[in-house]
Amino acid sequence: MSSLSPSPAEPLAASTKVVPLVIIAPVRDEADLIRLTLDSMVAQTLKPVEWIIVDDGSQDGTADIVREYADKYPFIRLVKRPDRGFRKVGGGVVAAFKFGITQIEHQEYEYIAKLDGDMSFGPRYLECMFEQFALEPKLAAVSGKVYREEEGQKIEEIIIDEHVAGQFKLYRRTAFEEIGGFVEEVLWDGIDVHTARMKGWTTKSFLHPDAILMHHRLMGSSDKNVYRGRLRWGRGIWFMGYHPLYALASGIFRMREKPFVIGGLLIIAGYLGAAVKRAPRYENMEFRQHLHRWQLGQIKNLFFGKKN
């Protein structure tokens, strides 16, 4: 087994420690994959006090599968939202997440997480995350690194260490409330991280054999196809307020991921198309100025290196 592989799932032990964590999982039509996520969670060495799975209008057997697990594990609860008739990525996911917050029963929680229904991870995943929180009092949000399996190989879905995987984003409650939660936009999982750092918190993703997140769907492919997803990504970074140089650099960087070359070009095209149309941008100017300083600093470090 690869050193980057999650450990095999294990039965939930009677002595498993419960932590003051609420997890909310917005899902829609995940019947093919959600058992992987459910099995991963019930095998954790630490378990949440509450896991709310928000069925956001599924037309397949997702709800039935969740009910099957909820009957066995009291910390799992299924709540349903009316079907809007289509999968709405970004804003729709956050809207479902916010609905989940209104359904929380254990109000004394200290940590909150958003989890996708197409993930799997080893039994020590949460334990590893809480070790990081214990070490860093100013750590707002944390995740492991994300991989997908392709032709027997584990391919990393690359995010820089300062960012946190949107597929399983675990927050300290005080930090989450200070940033105002997630915004209902495609790039919500970038806006939150930069807002947290702007307010003096730290955020990170890190590599550890017990902290691997396996993503069982190609990133950005949940809405129709990956090409549409890359165009949407480009429009999203325009909305978020990316500096043009960083948007170009991001598109070039993503050319080495599937769909090779064209994926990066579509990100750039989406950004430029939104710019030409003068599409709306995130209105928080303090945030956008902070983002530009950070992005230009990253570009400077790339070409000239960090000064000691």
N, C-alpha and C positions, 0 to 999 in steps of 0.2 A: 504493500500500500504506500502511496506517495506520502511524504512528510507533510504535504499541504492538504491531505485529505481529512475531512471531519472524521472523528472517531465513530465507530458503528453505534447506532442507537441502542440504548439499553432500557429495560423496563423501569418505570418510575418507582423509586425506592420509597418505602414508608417513611424513612428518615429524611427525605428531601426537605431542605430548608425553604421556607416561603419568605420572599423579600417584598418590601413595600413598592412593588412595581405593577403598573397597569399597562397592558399591551392592547392596542387597538389595531385590528387587521381589516381594512376595507377590501372586500373581494367581490369579484363578478365573474361568473362562469369559469371557475377554477377547479371543476370536478376532476380533471385529468391530473392535477398536480398538488392539490391541497392536502392530500394524505401525507405527502412528504413533509410539509410544514407542521402538520398536526403531530406526526410521529416524532419529529425533532423536538417539539416543545414539551411533549409529555415525558420525554426522556431526560430533560434537563436536571442537573444536580441542584440547581436553584430554580424554583418555579415562581411565577408571578402570583400575586394575590388575586388577580383577575385578568382574564384574557377575553376581550370583547371582539367577536368576529362579526363585522357589519356586512351583511349580504346586500350588496348594492344593486339589486334587481337581476340576480342570476336567473337564467332560463334553463340551466342544466341541473345536475344533481348536487351542486355545491352545498345547499342548505341541508339536504338529507345526510350528507357525509358529516357535516359539522355537528348535527344533532346526535349522530351515532357516538361521537367522541364526548359531547357534552353530557350525555347520559352516564358516561363512565368517569368523567373528570369534572368535579364541581366548579373548578376555577374557570372552565370554558363556558362562555355564554354566546348564544346566537341572537343577534337582533337584525331586523329586516327593515330596509328602506324601500319605498315604492320604486318601481322600474321606470327610469326615465326613457327607456327604449334604445339606449346605445351606451357603449363604453366611453366615458368622458375622462381622458387621461389628465393628469395634473390637477386642475381645479376640481374635477369630480372626485378624485381620490381624497383630496383634502376636505371637501364637503362631507364625504362619508366619514372621514376621521373625526371631524368636528361633531357630527351626529353621535359618533361613538362616545365622545367625551360626555355628552349629555346623559348617557346611559350608565355612567360609572356608579357603582354601588359602594365601593370601598373608598371613601373620600379622603382617607388619611394617607394616601399614597405619597411617596417621595420621588418616584421616578415614573416616567411615561415613555412608551415606545410606539412607533408606527411600524407595522410588519406587513410585508406582501405575502400573498398566498401561493407563491410559486418558488419558495425557498426551502433549503434544508441546511442543517448545521449540526455540529457535534454536541454531545451532552454537556460539555463544559463551557459552551459558548457564553451563556449568561454569567457564569462564574468568572470567566475572564474579563467580561465587561465591568463587573462590579469590583474586581481587583483594581482596575484602572481608576474608577471613581474614588476608591479609598486612598489611592496614591496621590491624586490631584484634586484638591478641593475646588479649584476654579475650572475643572473640566465640565463643560456644559453638555456635550454630546459625544458619543463614541460608537464605533463599529469595528468589526474586523474587515478584512479585504474580501472582495467579491470575485468569484470564479464561475465559469460555466464549463461543462464538459463537452468536448467536441472531438469526435473520432478517437476516443480513448485518452485524450489529453485534456488537462485542465488549463483553460485559457483565462487569464486575468482580465476583468473589466476594470480598467485602470482608473483609479482616483488618487489624487495627491494625498499626502499624509494629513494635511490640514482639513480635509473634507471628510464627511461621514456618509456612508452608504445610505442612499434613500430607501433601499429595500428593507432595511432593518435599522431604524434610527432610534437610538436609546438616549433619552434626555434626563438630566436632573430637573426635577419639577420647577425649582426656583428659577433656573435659567430659562426654561421653556416659557414660563409665564412672563419673565422679564422681556423677552423678545416679542411677546404678543402672539406666540404660537405660529402656525404655518399660514402662508397666504394662499389663496385659491387660484394659483397660476401654475403653468407647466414647470417652471424652474423654482418651485417652492423649496426644493431640497438643496438649492444653492443660496437662495435669499436668507434662509434661516441660519445657515452656518456663518455667513459673513456678518449678519446682524449680531449674532452672539459674540463674534470676535470684536466687532465694533464696540460692544458694550463691556469689553474687558474680560470675557470668558475665553477659554481655549476649547478647541474641537479637534478630534483626530480619528483616523482609522489606522489600524496597525496590523502587522503580519505576525501570526502565531499559529502553530498547528491546530490548536483547539479553538481558534477564532475565525475559522474559514466559513464564509457564506457561499453556498452553492446556489447559483441562479439558474433555474431550469427553463428560462425563456431568454432569447437574445434581447439585450437591453434596447428599449425603444421600439420593439416590434409588437407591442400589445394592441396597438390601434392600426388595423388593416395590414400594414407591412413596415419593414424597417426603413424603407426609403421615405415614406411619409413621416416616420418617426424622426429621421435626421433633419428633414425640412422643419418640422415642428421644433426640434432642438434649436435650430438656428433662429427661428422666430422668438423662442424662449430666451435666448441669451441677449437678443435685442431688447426685449421687454425688461429683463433683469438689469440692463444698463452696461453691458460689457463695453470696454474700450475697443475701438476698431482694430487696433494692433493685436490685442489679446484674442478677439474673435477670430482674426485671421490665423493666428498661431494655433488656436484650439482646433480649427478646421483642419489645418495641416497635420497636427498631431493625431487626430482621429482618422486620418487616411490609412493608417496602418492597421485599423480594426475593420472587421466585417461590417458592411460591404466595403471591401478595400477600395481606396481612393475616392470612389463616388460618394461614399458616406460622408467623408470630410468636405467634399465639394458641395454636397447638399446642405450641410450645416452653414457653410459660407453663403450659399445662395439664399437660404432662409433668412439669414441675418441681413443681407443686402436688400432682399425683397421687402423686408419689414422697414428697413431704413428709407428706401425709396418711397414707400407708401406712408411714411411718417406714422407708423403704427404706434399705439400708446406705449409708454414706458413706465416702469415702476416710479411712483411719484415721490418717493422719499429721497430728496436730493442729498441729504447727509449720507445715506447709504451708498448712493451712486458715486459720490466723491471718495468715500472710503474704499469702495470697490476699485475705482480707477487707480488710486494710490497703490493698493495692494497688487493689482495686475501689472502696473508699470514696474513695480519693484521686482516682481517675478521675472519679467522680461529682462530687466537690467541684470539680475543675478544670473540668468541663463547665459548672457553674453559676456559679462565681466566678472562673474563670480561674487560670492559674498565676501565682504571685508571683515577681517577679524577685529 
